Amino acid sequence: MVKSGLSIIERVERAISAYPEKTYIAVHPDDYLVLKTEGFLNKFSKPLYELGTGGFEKDV
């Protein structure tokens, strides 16, 4: 597996700017856990979704 030199936060921000039409950003479970542990899940302009958890659901 090839790792980029970008941090998780930089990769999420890049995905947000690259896909403005998306309603959420899907992230790898390992990255999701790191962001959750460090308190960064709700720091982005779009919600994050953990891949493999069954799908993104908007808050009602």
All heavy atoms as TSV, in Angstrom:
chain	resi	resn	atom	element	x	y	z
A	1	MET	N	N	0.843	-1.172	0.000
A	1	MET	CA	C	0.000	0.000	0.000
A	1	MET	C	C	0.891	1.239	0.000
A	1	MET	O	O	1.844	1.337	0.751
A	1	MET	CB	C	-0.882	-0.014	1.245
A	1	MET	CG	C	-1.706	1.212	1.388
A	1	MET	SD	S	-3.075	0.841	2.404
A	1	MET	CE	C	-3.111	1.716	3.761
A	2	VAL	N	N	0.539	2.197	-0.821
A	2	VAL	CA	C	1.306	3.424	-0.934
A	2	VAL	C	C	0.700	4.475	-0.018
A	2	VAL	O	O	-0.490	4.750	-0.066
A	2	VAL	CB	C	1.302	3.942	-2.390
A	2	VAL	CG1	C	2.029	5.256	-2.478
A	2	VAL	CG2	C	1.907	2.908	-3.318
A	3	LYS	N	N	1.512	5.045	0.838
A	3	LYS	CA	C	1.058	6.095	1.749
A	3	LYS	C	C	1.416	7.450	1.159
A	3	LYS	O	O	2.503	7.618	0.632
A	3	LYS	CB	C	1.737	5.960	3.115
A	3	LYS	CG	C	1.222	4.819	3.939
A	3	LYS	CD	C	-0.022	5.240	4.636
A	3	LYS	CE	C	-0.408	4.241	5.696
A	3	LYS	NZ	N	-1.597	4.621	6.369
A	4	SER	N	N	0.498	8.383	1.261
A	4	SER	CA	C	0.812	9.740	0.817
A	4	SER	C	C	1.500	10.474	1.955
A	4	SER	O	O	1.452	10.060	3.102
A	4	SER	CB	C	-0.458	10.484	0.402
A	4	SER	OG	O	-1.202	10.836	1.538
A	5	GLY	N	N	2.124	11.579	1.635
A	5	GLY	CA	C	2.776	12.376	2.651
A	5	GLY	C	C	1.817	13.311	3.365
A	5	GLY	O	O	2.220	14.090	4.216
A	6	LEU	N	N	0.530	13.239	3.026
A	6	LEU	CA	C	-0.464	14.134	3.610
A	6	LEU	C	C	-1.017	13.563	4.910
A	6	LEU	O	O	-1.157	12.356	5.061
A	6	LEU	CB	C	-1.625	14.343	2.632
A	6	LEU	CG	C	-1.286	14.961	1.282
A	6	LEU	CD1	C	-2.514	14.969	0.391
A	6	LEU	CD2	C	-0.736	16.355	1.449
A	7	SER	N	N	-1.369	14.450	5.831
A	7	SER	CA	C	-2.010	14.015	7.064
A	7	SER	C	C	-3.462	13.626	6.761
A	7	SER	O	O	-3.989	13.936	5.690
A	7	SER	CB	C	-1.982	15.128	8.105
A	7	SER	OG	O	-2.892	16.151	7.762
A	8	ILE	N	N	-4.090	12.976	7.708
A	8	ILE	CA	C	-5.501	12.594	7.549
A	8	ILE	C	C	-6.349	13.853	7.326
A	8	ILE	O	O	-7.214	13.876	6.447
A	8	ILE	CB	C	-6.005	11.822	8.777
A	8	ILE	CG1	C	-5.222	10.528	8.946
A	8	ILE	CG2	C	-7.493	11.545	8.676
A	8	ILE	CD1	C	-5.447	9.829	10.283
A	9	ILE	N	N	-6.097	14.883	8.098
A	9	ILE	CA	C	-6.863	16.121	7.973
A	9	ILE	C	C	-6.684	16.733	6.590
A	9	ILE	O	O	-7.661	17.152	5.960
A	9	ILE	CB	C	-6.461	17.118	9.083
A	9	ILE	CG1	C	-6.891	16.565	10.436
A	9	ILE	CG2	C	-7.061	18.495	8.839
A	9	ILE	CD1	C	-6.371	17.321	11.631
A	10	GLU	N	N	-5.462	16.732	6.080
A	10	GLU	CA	C	-5.213	17.262	4.737
A	10	GLU	C	C	-5.928	16.437	3.669
A	10	GLU	O	O	-6.483	16.991	2.719
A	10	GLU	CB	C	-3.712	17.292	4.445
A	10	GLU	CG	C	-2.958	18.324	5.252
A	10	GLU	CD	C	-1.459	18.177	5.152
A	10	GLU	OE1	O	-0.956	17.023	5.069
A	10	GLU	OE2	O	-0.782	19.213	5.161
A	11	ARG	N	N	-5.957	15.117	3.842
A	11	ARG	CA	C	-6.653	14.261	2.867
A	11	ARG	C	C	-8.156	14.515	2.884
A	11	ARG	O	O	-8.804	14.569	1.833
A	11	ARG	CB	C	-6.343	12.791	3.133
A	11	ARG	CG	C	-4.900	12.430	2.850
A	11	ARG	CD	C	-4.655	10.938	2.763
A	11	ARG	NE	N	-5.242	10.148	3.821
A	11	ARG	CZ	C	-4.589	9.729	4.900
A	11	ARG	NH1	N	-3.331	10.050	5.083
A	11	ARG	NH2	N	-5.203	8.991	5.800
A	12	VAL	N	N	-8.740	14.685	4.078
A	12	VAL	CA	C	-10.178	14.972	4.166
A	12	VAL	C	C	-10.475	16.327	3.531
A	12	VAL	O	O	-11.420	16.460	2.744
A	12	VAL	CB	C	-10.664	14.927	5.634
A	12	VAL	CG1	C	-12.087	15.461	5.747
A	12	VAL	CG2	C	-10.584	13.513	6.188
A	13	GLU	N	N	-9.673	17.344	3.848
A	13	GLU	CA	C	-9.896	18.666	3.260
A	13	GLU	C	C	-9.747	18.636	1.744
A	13	GLU	O	O	-10.502	19.286	1.028
A	13	GLU	CB	C	-8.934	19.677	3.885
A	13	GLU	CG	C	-9.292	19.989	5.324
A	13	GLU	CD	C	-8.272	20.850	6.046
A	13	GLU	OE1	O	-7.136	21.021	5.534
A	13	GLU	OE2	O	-8.612	21.351	7.128
A	14	ARG	N	N	-8.805	17.854	1.254
A	14	ARG	CA	C	-8.619	17.712	-0.193
A	14	ARG	C	C	-9.842	17.048	-0.827
A	14	ARG	O	O	-10.305	17.455	-1.886
A	14	ARG	CB	C	-7.355	16.911	-0.475
A	14	ARG	CG	C	-7.060	16.759	-1.936
A	14	ARG	CD	C	-5.799	15.972	-2.133
A	14	ARG	NE	N	-4.707	16.917	-2.280
A	14	ARG	CZ	C	-3.505	16.594	-2.663
A	14	ARG	NH1	N	-3.204	15.333	-2.907
A	14	ARG	NH2	N	-2.580	17.503	-2.812
A	15	ALA	N	N	-10.384	16.021	-0.175
A	15	ALA	CA	C	-11.580	15.341	-0.684
A	15	ALA	C	C	-12.780	16.282	-0.707
A	15	ALA	O	O	-13.567	16.275	-1.660
A	15	ALA	CB	C	-11.888	14.107	0.164
A	16	ILE	N	N	-12.917	17.118	0.317
A	16	ILE	CA	C	-14.027	18.078	0.369
A	16	ILE	C	C	-13.938	19.057	-0.800
A	16	ILE	O	O	-14.930	19.324	-1.472
A	16	ILE	CB	C	-14.045	18.823	1.720
A	16	ILE	CG1	C	-14.481	17.863	2.826
A	16	ILE	CG2	C	-14.973	20.038	1.668
A	16	ILE	CD1	C	-14.308	18.403	4.235
A	17	SER	N	N	-12.743	19.556	-1.076
A	17	SER	CA	C	-12.607	20.523	-2.180
A	17	SER	C	C	-12.671	19.841	-3.544
A	17	SER	O	O	-13.138	20.442	-4.515
A	17	SER	CB	C	-11.328	21.338	-2.039
A	17	SER	OG	O	-10.200	20.511	-2.056
A	18	ALA	N	N	-12.264	18.584	-3.640
A	18	ALA	CA	C	-12.292	17.868	-4.918
A	18	ALA	C	C	-13.694	17.389	-5.297
A	18	ALA	O	O	-13.994	17.211	-6.479
A	18	ALA	CB	C	-11.340	16.677	-4.860
A	19	TYR	N	N	-14.537	17.176	-4.299
A	19	TYR	CA	C	-15.890	16.651	-4.544
A	19	TYR	C	C	-16.937	17.539	-3.876
A	19	TYR	O	O	-17.628	17.114	-2.943
A	19	TYR	CB	C	-16.006	15.217	-4.029
A	19	TYR	CG	C	-15.005	14.282	-4.651
A	19	TYR	CD1	C	-13.863	13.892	-3.965
A	19	TYR	CD2	C	-15.189	13.802	-5.947
A	19	TYR	CE1	C	-12.931	13.044	-4.544
A	19	TYR	CE2	C	-14.269	12.951	-6.534
A	19	TYR	CZ	C	-13.142	12.579	-5.836
A	19	TYR	OH	O	-12.228	11.739	-6.416
A	20	PRO	N	N	-17.111	18.765	-4.355
A	20	PRO	CA	C	-18.059	19.688	-3.705
A	20	PRO	C	C	-19.512	19.212	-3.765
A	20	PRO	O	O	-20.330	19.627	-2.949
A	20	PRO	CB	C	-17.867	20.994	-4.466
A	20	PRO	CG	C	-17.271	20.603	-5.769
A	20	PRO	CD	C	-16.467	19.364	-5.509
A	21	GLU	N	N	-19.817	18.328	-4.708
A	21	GLU	CA	C	-21.190	17.844	-4.835
A	21	GLU	C	C	-21.558	16.775	-3.804
A	21	GLU	O	O	-22.730	16.475	-3.599
A	21	GLU	CB	C	-21.420	17.290	-6.250
A	21	GLU	CG	C	-20.750	15.966	-6.546
A	21	GLU	CD	C	-19.247	16.031	-6.855
A	21	GLU	OE1	O	-18.654	17.124	-6.855
A	21	GLU	OE2	O	-18.660	14.963	-7.080
A	22	LYS	N	N	-20.572	16.209	-3.145
A	22	LYS	CA	C	-20.825	15.165	-2.144
A	22	LYS	C	C	-21.472	15.748	-0.893
A	22	LYS	O	O	-21.161	16.854	-0.483
A	22	LYS	CB	C	-19.526	14.459	-1.746
A	22	LYS	CG	C	-18.838	13.737	-2.871
A	22	LYS	CD	C	-19.584	12.486	-3.209
A	22	LYS	CE	C	-18.821	11.696	-4.267
A	22	LYS	NZ	N	-19.510	10.487	-4.644
A	23	THR	N	N	-22.389	14.975	-0.303
A	23	THR	CA	C	-23.041	15.434	0.929
A	23	THR	C	C	-22.275	14.984	2.170
A	23	THR	O	O	-22.534	15.464	3.266
A	23	THR	CB	C	-24.487	14.909	1.014
A	23	THR	OG1	O	-24.461	13.487	0.930
A	23	THR	CG2	C	-25.340	15.482	-0.097
A	24	TYR	N	N	-21.351	14.036	1.979
A	24	TYR	CA	C	-20.518	13.542	3.071
A	24	TYR	C	C	-19.198	13.044	2.488
A	24	TYR	O	O	-19.075	12.852	1.290
A	24	TYR	CB	C	-21.210	12.423	3.844
A	24	TYR	CG	C	-21.443	11.183	3.010
A	24	TYR	CD1	C	-20.479	10.188	2.927
A	24	TYR	CD2	C	-22.617	11.019	2.294
A	24	TYR	CE1	C	-20.677	9.064	2.152
A	24	TYR	CE2	C	-22.824	9.892	1.516
A	24	TYR	CZ	C	-21.846	8.919	1.441
A	24	TYR	OH	O	-22.041	7.811	0.679
A	25	ILE	N	N	-18.220	12.809	3.358
A	25	ILE	CA	C	-16.923	12.291	2.938
A	25	ILE	C	C	-16.709	10.940	3.615
A	25	ILE	O	O	-16.793	10.824	4.841
A	25	ILE	CB	C	-15.784	13.257	3.329
A	25	ILE	CG1	C	-15.999	14.627	2.679
A	25	ILE	CG2	C	-14.422	12.677	2.973
A	25	ILE	CD1	C	-16.012	14.631	1.166
A	26	ALA	N	N	-16.451	9.918	2.809
A	26	ALA	CA	C	-16.189	8.584	3.334
A	26	ALA	C	C	-14.705	8.450	3.662
A	26	ALA	O	O	-13.857	8.855	2.870
A	26	ALA	CB	C	-16.592	7.532	2.311
A	27	VAL	N	N	-14.404	7.912	4.834
A	27	VAL	CA	C	-13.007	7.733	5.242
A	27	VAL	C	C	-12.775	6.298	5.723
A	27	VAL	O	O	-13.698	5.625	6.176
A	27	VAL	CB	C	-12.577	8.726	6.345
A	27	VAL	CG1	C	-12.607	10.147	5.836
A	27	VAL	CG2	C	-13.426	8.600	7.573
A	28	HIS	N	N	-11.542	5.862	5.615
A	28	HIS	CA	C	-11.144	4.530	6.062
A	28	HIS	C	C	-11.385	4.409	7.573
A	28	HIS	O	O	-11.197	5.379	8.311
A	28	HIS	CB	C	-9.660	4.323	5.741
A	28	HIS	CG	C	-9.204	2.937	5.971
A	28	HIS	ND1	N	-8.792	2.496	7.215
A	28	HIS	CD2	C	-9.107	1.879	5.127
A	28	HIS	CE1	C	-8.451	1.225	7.120
A	28	HIS	NE2	N	-8.632	0.822	5.862
A	29	PRO	N	N	-11.790	3.229	8.047
A	29	PRO	CA	C	-12.049	3.055	9.482
A	29	PRO	C	C	-10.879	3.458	10.386
A	29	PRO	O	O	-11.097	4.028	11.461
A	29	PRO	CB	C	-12.357	1.559	9.611
A	29	PRO	CG	C	-12.912	1.185	8.283
A	29	PRO	CD	C	-12.160	2.030	7.289
A	30	ASP	N	N	-9.646	3.182	9.970
A	30	ASP	CA	C	-8.494	3.575	10.790
A	30	ASP	C	C	-8.394	5.097	10.899
A	30	ASP	O	O	-8.136	5.641	11.969
A	30	ASP	CB	C	-7.189	3.024	10.207
A	30	ASP	CG	C	-7.102	1.507	10.304
A	30	ASP	OD1	O	-7.867	0.899	11.086
A	30	ASP	OD2	O	-6.261	0.926	9.585
A	31	ASP	N	N	-8.603	5.777	9.765
A	31	ASP	CA	C	-8.564	7.247	9.768
A	31	ASP	C	C	-9.722	7.812	10.589
A	31	ASP	O	O	-9.556	8.781	11.328
A	31	ASP	CB	C	-8.623	7.796	8.345
A	31	ASP	CG	C	-7.375	7.457	7.539
A	31	ASP	OD1	O	-6.344	7.123	8.145
A	31	ASP	OD2	O	-7.436	7.532	6.297
A	32	TYR	N	N	-10.892	7.208	10.458
A	32	TYR	CA	C	-12.069	7.648	11.209
A	32	TYR	C	C	-11.799	7.556	12.709
A	32	TYR	O	O	-12.106	8.482	13.463
A	32	TYR	CB	C	-13.279	6.793	10.819
A	32	TYR	CG	C	-14.582	7.271	11.394
A	32	TYR	CD1	C	-15.359	8.196	10.711
A	32	TYR	CD2	C	-15.057	6.790	12.618
A	32	TYR	CE1	C	-16.570	8.641	11.227
A	32	TYR	CE2	C	-16.258	7.228	13.142
A	32	TYR	CZ	C	-17.011	8.144	12.440
A	32	TYR	OH	O	-18.202	8.584	12.963
A	33	LEU	N	N	-11.203	6.444	13.142
A	33	LEU	CA	C	-10.902	6.252	14.558
A	33	LEU	C	C	-9.917	7.311	15.058
A	33	LEU	O	O	-10.094	7.863	16.145
A	33	LEU	CB	C	-10.351	4.849	14.804
A	33	LEU	CG	C	-9.999	4.511	16.244
A	33	LEU	CD1	C	-11.237	4.596	17.136
A	33	LEU	CD2	C	-9.392	3.131	16.329
A	34	VAL	N	N	-8.884	7.601	14.268
A	34	VAL	CA	C	-7.909	8.618	14.658
A	34	VAL	C	C	-8.595	9.979	14.782
A	34	VAL	O	O	-8.410	10.696	15.773
A	34	VAL	CB	C	-6.740	8.694	13.649
A	34	VAL	CG1	C	-5.874	9.921	13.902
A	34	VAL	CG2	C	-5.902	7.427	13.716
A	35	LEU	N	N	-9.411	10.340	13.788
A	35	LEU	CA	C	-10.105	11.628	13.828
A	35	LEU	C	C	-11.060	11.706	15.018
A	35	LEU	O	O	-11.165	12.735	15.676
A	35	LEU	CB	C	-10.858	11.866	12.520
A	35	LEU	CG	C	-9.978	12.100	11.298
A	35	LEU	CD1	C	-10.805	12.021	10.026
A	35	LEU	CD2	C	-9.261	13.426	11.398
A	36	LYS	N	N	-11.750	10.604	15.302
A	36	LYS	CA	C	-12.672	10.567	16.436
A	36	LYS	C	C	-11.914	10.703	17.756
A	36	LYS	O	O	-12.301	11.487	18.630
A	36	LYS	CB	C	-13.458	9.250	16.412
A	36	LYS	CG	C	-14.480	9.133	17.509
A	36	LYS	CD	C	-15.260	7.841	17.361
A	36	LYS	CE	C	-16.297	7.724	18.451
A	36	LYS	NZ	N	-17.081	6.492	18.328
A	37	THR	N	N	-10.822	9.974	17.895
A	37	THR	CA	C	-10.023	10.001	19.115
A	37	THR	C	C	-9.444	11.385	19.374
A	37	THR	O	O	-9.386	11.838	20.514
A	37	THR	CB	C	-8.882	8.958	19.018
A	37	THR	OG1	O	-9.458	7.670	18.800
A	37	THR	CG2	C	-8.060	8.925	20.284
A	38	GLU	N	N	-9.027	12.062	18.310
A	38	GLU	CA	C	-8.408	13.376	18.444
A	38	GLU	C	C	-9.427	14.522	18.434
A	38	GLU	O	O	-9.047	15.685	18.503
A	38	GLU	CB	C	-7.364	13.575	17.351
A	38	GLU	CG	C	-6.201	12.604	17.492
A	38	GLU	CD	C	-5.139	12.774	16.431
A	38	GLU	OE1	O	-5.289	13.644	15.541
A	38	GLU	OE2	O	-4.151	12.029	16.479
A	39	GLY	N	N	-10.719	14.187	18.324
A	39	GLY	CA	C	-11.767	15.200	18.392
A	39	GLY	C	C	-11.959	16.009	17.120
A	39	GLY	O	O	-12.418	17.150	17.175
A	40	PHE	N	N	-11.644	15.435	15.964
A	40	PHE	CA	C	-11.745	16.166	14.703
A	40	PHE	C	C	-12.939	15.766	13.834
A	40	PHE	O	O	-13.090	16.289	12.735
A	40	PHE	CB	C	-10.467	15.988	13.875
A	40	PHE	CG	C	-9.310	16.782	14.391
A	40	PHE	CD1	C	-8.284	16.157	15.072
A	40	PHE	CD2	C	-9.251	18.152	14.206
A	40	PHE	CE1	C	-7.208	16.882	15.561
A	40	PHE	CE2	C	-8.187	18.888	14.698
A	40	PHE	CZ	C	-7.160	18.253	15.376
A	41	LEU	N	N	-13.800	14.879	14.290
A	41	LEU	CA	C	-14.903	14.414	13.439
A	41	LEU	C	C	-15.835	15.542	13.000
A	41	LEU	O	O	-16.295	15.552	11.867
A	41	LEU	CB	C	-15.728	13.342	14.156
A	41	LEU	CG	C	-15.169	11.932	14.126
A	41	LEU	CD1	C	-16.167	10.982	14.765
A	41	LEU	CD2	C	-14.829	11.479	12.730
A	42	ASN	N	N	-16.128	16.461	13.868
A	42	ASN	CA	C	-17.087	17.522	13.550
A	42	ASN	C	C	-16.418	18.844	13.200
A	42	ASN	O	O	-17.042	19.888	13.274
A	42	ASN	CB	C	-18.051	17.708	14.718
A	42	ASN	CG	C	-18.848	16.451	14.979
A	42	ASN	OD1	O	-19.335	15.827	14.049
A	42	ASN	ND2	N	-18.961	16.070	16.235
A	43	LYS	N	N	-15.165	18.803	12.803
A	43	LYS	CA	C	-14.410	20.021	12.494
A	43	LYS	C	C	-14.419	20.363	11.011
A	43	LYS	O	O	-13.822	21.339	10.601
A	43	LYS	CB	C	-12.949	19.873	12.947
A	43	LYS	CG	C	-12.787	19.540	14.405
A	43	LYS	CD	C	-13.126	20.714	15.280
A	43	LYS	CE	C	-12.862	20.334	16.737
A	43	LYS	NZ	N	-13.278	21.317	17.665
A	44	PHE	N	N	-15.101	19.577	10.191
A	44	PHE	CA	C	-15.095	19.779	8.743
A	44	PHE	C	C	-16.430	20.341	8.261
A	44	PHE	O	O	-17.436	20.236	8.950
A	44	PHE	CB	C	-14.793	18.459	8.028
A	44	PHE	CG	C	-13.452	17.886	8.408
A	44	PHE	CD1	C	-13.356	16.861	9.326
A	44	PHE	CD2	C	-12.283	18.387	7.860
A	44	PHE	CE1	C	-12.135	16.335	9.699
A	44	PHE	CE2	C	-11.051	17.878	8.215
A	44	PHE	CZ	C	-10.973	16.845	9.141
A	45	SER	N	N	-16.429	20.895	7.064
A	45	SER	CA	C	-17.638	21.503	6.514
A	45	SER	C	C	-18.666	20.462	6.062
A	45	SER	O	O	-19.815	20.805	5.804
A	45	SER	CB	C	-17.284	22.421	5.347
A	45	SER	OG	O	-16.653	21.686	4.308
A	46	LYS	N	N	-18.256	19.207	5.961
A	46	LYS	CA	C	-19.168	18.117	5.597
A	46	LYS	C	C	-19.002	16.994	6.603
A	46	LYS	O	O	-17.926	16.802	7.162
A	46	LYS	CB	C	-18.855	17.613	4.191
A	46	LYS	CG	C	-19.101	18.663	3.141
A	46	LYS	CD	C	-18.966	18.109	1.771
A	46	LYS	CE	C	-19.210	19.261	0.805
A	46	LYS	NZ	N	-19.512	18.820	-0.499
A	47	PRO	N	N	-20.068	16.229	6.834
A	47	PRO	CA	C	-19.953	15.115	7.782
A	47	PRO	C	C	-19.060	14.007	7.221
A	47	PRO	O	O	-18.941	13.841	6.009
A	47	PRO	CB	C	-21.398	14.635	7.949
A	47	PRO	CG	C	-22.122	15.129	6.753
A	47	PRO	CD	C	-21.416	16.365	6.303
A	48	LEU	N	N	-18.442	13.254	8.119
A	48	LEU	CA	C	-17.602	12.128	7.733
A	48	LEU	C	C	-18.361	10.832	7.981
A	48	LEU	O	O	-19.151	10.719	8.907
A	48	LEU	CB	C	-16.301	12.129	8.539
A	48	LEU	CG	C	-15.433	13.364	8.411
A	48	LEU	CD1	C	-14.151	13.175	9.216
A	48	LEU	CD2	C	-15.125	13.691	6.975
A	49	TYR	N	N	-18.085	9.847	7.128
A	49	TYR	CA	C	-18.728	8.540	7.198
A	49	TYR	C	C	-17.635	7.481	7.239
A	49	TYR	O	O	-16.687	7.528	6.453
A	49	TYR	CB	C	-19.637	8.365	5.987
A	49	TYR	CG	C	-19.940	6.949	5.597
A	49	TYR	CD1	C	-20.683	6.129	6.428
A	49	TYR	CD2	C	-19.495	6.427	4.394
A	49	TYR	CE1	C	-20.956	4.830	6.067
A	49	TYR	CE2	C	-19.769	5.136	4.022
A	49	TYR	CZ	C	-20.500	4.338	4.857
A	49	TYR	OH	O	-20.771	3.049	4.513
A	50	GLU	N	N	-17.740	6.555	8.137
A	50	GLU	CA	C	-16.779	5.459	8.251
A	50	GLU	C	C	-17.145	4.363	7.262
A	50	GLU	O	O	-18.240	3.796	7.326
A	50	GLU	CB	C	-16.768	4.915	9.674
A	50	GLU	CG	C	-15.759	3.809	9.886
A	50	GLU	CD	C	-15.780	3.280	11.306
A	50	GLU	OE1	O	-16.639	3.729	12.108
A	50	GLU	OE2	O	-14.947	2.419	11.611
A	51	LEU	N	N	-16.247	4.073	6.348
A	51	LEU	CA	C	-16.484	3.018	5.368
A	51	LEU	C	C	-16.764	1.688	6.057
A	51	LEU	O	O	-16.155	1.381	7.087
A	51	LEU	CB	C	-15.260	2.860	4.457
A	51	LEU	CG	C	-15.020	3.973	3.456
A	51	LEU	CD1	C	-13.660	3.797	2.797
A	51	LEU	CD2	C	-16.109	3.979	2.413
A	52	GLY	N	N	-17.693	0.921	5.496
A	52	GLY	CA	C	-17.987	-0.403	6.015
A	52	GLY	C	C	-18.955	-0.461	7.177
A	52	GLY	O	O	-19.123	-1.503	7.780
A	53	THR	N	N	-19.610	0.660	7.493
A	53	THR	CA	C	-20.527	0.662	8.632
A	53	THR	C	C	-21.996	0.617	8.212
A	53	THR	O	O	-22.868	0.779	9.047
A	53	THR	CB	C	-20.300	1.894	9.525
A	53	THR	OG1	O	-20.482	3.072	8.753
A	53	THR	CG2	C	-18.909	1.871	10.132
A	54	GLY	N	N	-22.265	0.431	6.945
A	54	GLY	CA	C	-23.643	0.258	6.515
A	54	GLY	C	C	-24.272	1.436	5.822
A	54	GLY	O	O	-25.390	1.340	5.344
A	55	GLY	N	N	-23.613	2.549	5.732
A	55	GLY	CA	C	-24.155	3.679	4.999
A	55	GLY	C	C	-24.295	4.925	5.825
A	55	GLY	O	O	-24.425	4.869	7.043
A	56	PHE	N	N	-24.268	6.027	5.136
A	56	PHE	CA	C	-24.393	7.325	5.781
A	56	PHE	C	C	-25.847	7.659	5.982
A	56	PHE	O	O	-26.668	7.464	5.097
A	56	PHE	CB	C	-23.735	8.400	4.922
A	56	PHE	CG	C	-23.900	9.796	5.470
A	56	PHE	CD1	C	-23.125	10.211	6.533
A	56	PHE	CD2	C	-24.826	10.656	4.941
A	56	PHE	CE1	C	-23.267	11.489	7.052
A	56	PHE	CE2	C	-24.981	11.925	5.444
A	56	PHE	CZ	C	-24.196	12.342	6.500
A	57	GLU	N	N	-26.212	8.133	7.160
A	57	GLU	CA	C	-27.579	8.565	7.439
A	57	GLU	C	C	-27.535	9.966	7.998
A	57	GLU	O	O	-26.796	10.230	8.945
A	57	GLU	CB	C	-28.254	7.636	8.448
A	57	GLU	CG	C	-28.449	6.233	7.921
A	57	GLU	CD	C	-29.104	5.330	8.953
A	57	GLU	OE1	O	-29.624	5.847	9.956
A	57	GLU	OE2	O	-29.098	4.121	8.738
A	58	LYS	N	N	-28.324	10.867	7.405
A	58	LYS	CA	C	-28.396	12.235	7.907
A	58	LYS	C	C	-29.096	12.239	9.254
A	58	LYS	O	O	-29.994	11.436	9.510
A	58	LYS	CB	C	-29.181	13.116	6.942
A	58	LYS	CG	C	-28.435	13.493	5.708
A	58	LYS	CD	C	-29.231	14.498	4.906
A	58	LYS	CE	C	-28.429	14.986	3.737
A	58	LYS	NZ	N	-29.144	15.989	2.976
A	59	ASP	N	N	-28.691	13.170	10.107
A	59	ASP	CA	C	-29.395	13.339	11.378
A	59	ASP	C	C	-30.801	13.849	11.099
A	59	ASP	O	O	-31.007	14.705	10.261
A	59	ASP	CB	C	-28.659	14.362	12.262
A	59	ASP	CG	C	-27.316	13.840	12.728
A	59	ASP	OD1	O	-27.154	12.605	12.801
A	59	ASP	OD2	O	-26.438	14.660	13.024
A	60	VAL	N	N	-31.760	13.298	11.829
A	60	VAL	CA	C	-33.153	13.688	11.619
A	60	VAL	C	C	-33.533	14.786	12.579
A	60	VAL	O	O	-33.145	14.895	13.661
A	60	VAL	CB	C	-34.099	12.481	11.794
A	60	VAL	CG1	C	-35.525	12.895	11.618
A	60	VAL	CG2	C	-33.699	11.393	10.832
